[in-house]
Amino acid sequence: MDRLLIDFIHTLRKSELRVSTAETIDAANAVALVDYEKRQLLHDSLAIVLAKTEEDKQRFNECFERFFSFDHFGASDYGDILANDSVNSLLDQSEQFPVAYGDGSGDDGEGQGDGEGEPALESLSGDLSPSENGRAPEVVATESDGATTGLDLSSPLLQALLTADEVAIALQVTKAARVIGLDKIQYSTQRALYSYRLLQALGIQSVTDAIKILNRADPTSEKAKHLQTAVLRLRQQAADFVEDQLLLYSDAAGKQLREDILKQANLSRIEQRYFETMQELVRKMAKALVARHSRRRRVKRRGQLDVAKTIRRNINNQGVLFDTHWKTKKKDRPNIFAICDVSGSVSAYAKFLLLFLYSLSDVLPKTRSFAFSSNLGEVTDLFQQYPVEQAIESVNKQWGLGSTSYGDAFKDFSSLAMDDIRSNSTVIILGDGRNNGGNPELPILRDIYHRCRHLIWLNPEPKSFWGTGDSEMRRYLSCVHYADTCQTLQHLESIISNILRSTD
């Protein structure tokens, strides 16, 4: 498979466009049919097999434009660059490019000599003599005092600059970029380093040496000035090329880095400007959980043999057990009751818990939500009528005021939902347990504990703060199945994943 296509697939995956192995094979077949000569046809063909949704198409277009762009080197169309050769031979061959080396045949178009030297190179001051071992010819530049110094033309970059062949330069840059691993660039502070490495891999030193030799032979050499101008232009082109690669490869890496940091950040300290990113991250994490737990296991030919049913079904077979039946256990999805303290700084945690739960509607279809500060009320209808983000804001405005009272909240919950709690119910309480000196109503919480399958308490405060001041957490611990500190999205994901795993 083409190395260029593989690199493009890796770029798409880094940009969070999911490309399967089968789709990669389809892309390779498409490239084999259309080749790289016609850029638009290549784009349309790859888009058909690799981009599945509108969002994927937009991401694909951005990656394609940046990946197959050689505008800095005077090539407006990538197909123009690769029109005379295949991808593998251009990018992976060990021999020199035809544009950089003449073989004496003169069959490859302009820039090829007839065995006695190329016209553009022949105009240099000095004598042109062919090499005995088939290497590129050597030009001897003569100084004014009669001393001579050899000018080696074996550098592909030097020949490309002398002939002003933008296509050859672009190909040399592409090959050098692969050599130095330019696709690993992630941060803007690496631009200067990769620009330097790119120029060194291109062989910029050979061009610099050629300029010195030409200046030593003739201080007014037009060829030296031409090369100096070409080198300045090449440095700018290399910097621009590195900048493009940074935009291509750093977006996904930088986004992944931000997401990793936000996953582990305290939810109460997330700045408002990151809320949109956090919501997108929650939906992505929820989508992964849905994909992991949405498929119900069907037990057909395994488990415990149902002897009675098997014998009854095989009476017509004279007792030969052709048709076996197995006992299967059906596991229902958990019925979730979320009780959220939305007062003060705790509301930030409640916001993301509710967002998480309602993003899992495919695997948690039975979710009822309750919010409180002093009194408690059911807010499930808000999430059925409005988008999740809008419903959360309404919950905070409606129930986020007042002095916190867990005792009153438990009494309200008992009257609203106690009779609906079953053995498959999971009750999640999110709050700091600070009751402002009121009655903690432990008997109600204990009743909930005995009725439900899991009673989970998520506390945003560190465990060292539990039981200090007006916190009732130490007393509440005797009435819950599981209690832990929950301050980050990573904590929320882990806890909800465990709930779903227990029902698989």
Secondary structure, DSSP 4 states (H G I P E B T S, - for coil): --HHHHHHHHHHHHTT----HHHHHHHHHHHHHHTTT-HHHHHHHHHHHH--SHHHHHHHHHHHHHHT--GGGT-S-HHHHTTTS-HHHHHH-SSPPTTT---S---S-TT--SSS--HHHHTSSSEEE--TTSPPPEEEEEPTTS-EEEEE---HHHHHHHTT-HHHHHHHHHHHHHHHTGGG--SGGGHHHHHHHHHHHHTHHHHHHHHHHHHHH-TT-HHHHHHHHHHHHHHHHHHHHHHHHHHHHHHHHHHHHHHHHHHTS-GGG--GGGHHHHHHHHHHHHHHHHHHH-SPP--SSSSEE-HHHHHHHTGGGTT---S--EE----PPPEEEEEEE-STTHHHHHHHHHHHHHTTTTT---EEEEEESSSEEE-HHHHHHS-HHHHHHHHHHHHS-S---HHHHHHHHHHHHGGG--TTEEEEEES--B-TTS---HHHHHHHHHHSSEEEEEESS-GGGTTSTTB-HHHHGGG-SEEEE--SHHHHHHHHHHHHHTT-
